[in-house]
């Protein structure tokens, strides 16, 4: 099996080989820019990794579909940044800030179309399954983003609501990546579904960790302005758990902080962080992350994977959970 670092090189070289130097340049330059500013590339990496559990050859029949996952993810980020009015992505200006909203929307649309073009390179015998999986996932991601925006105007949501939202917005695409690699490699449905469930649990852990980084991370490392979720009244794991853990007096303080205007942004972020510390939310989030990590490993642990296959899956899970941004 390939080392994870080798799979990363396949992904980076593959992305570099895609020609986006086309006309009109206003449409394609933002796409090239979005890809060039980097990213974790965990979705294409996971697709290649699960494929590599069953096959030692990385060919275009799996590489191109893996790249499709990254291109599609880039599309969702461009559009998300517009909706969230985010200024930074991976430490660089977001596409809509560097160009404008209209260009960002169109460039994102082209990325979505390009993803399907790349996906069509998978083996013909599994193409219907892969297309169905990807299309269903693409719609679910959009559903999750809509719920995320809906929740901004709702005073309170339950933890069940939150998990449902991030499952759609984040977890299903990671799960899709894991299952897609297995399907292309010819794995049976039981094994492919177990890998989907593995990715799904890791995806929930990943999003909770992202919520944590948005408040307690370092801006120069995380690549975004710290506290953006607080400013936008995002219903993160931290906020939802805070309302659950707070007493009546603390809930009133949380309500007051939530109602603070953007002009008092730094004060709002500082007060909310202090509430999180008072309520032990950071430690609670870390515990939840490890709970979903353990759940992911238990899922694949019940399958007949070899020790080498299990070790490869564990390496990926560890990389995901032990990241610093």
Buried (B, 14 or more C-beta within 10 A) or exposed (E): BBEBEEBBEBBBEBBEEBEBEEEEEEBBBBBBBBBEBBBBBBBBBBBBBBBBBBBEEBEEBBBBBBBBBBBBBBBBBBBBBBBBEBBBBBBBBBBBBBBEEEBBBBBBBBBBEBBBEBBBBBBEEBBEBBBEBBEEBBEBBBBBBBBBBEBEEEEBBEEEBBBBBBBBBBBBBBBBBBBBBBBBBBBEEEBBBBBBBBBBBBBBBBBBBBBBBBBBBEBEEBBBBBBBBBBBBBBBBBBBBBBBBBEEEBBEBBEEBBEBEEEEBEEBBBBBBEBBEEBEBBEBBBEBBEBBBBBBBEBBBEBEBEEEBBEBBBBBBEEBBEEEB
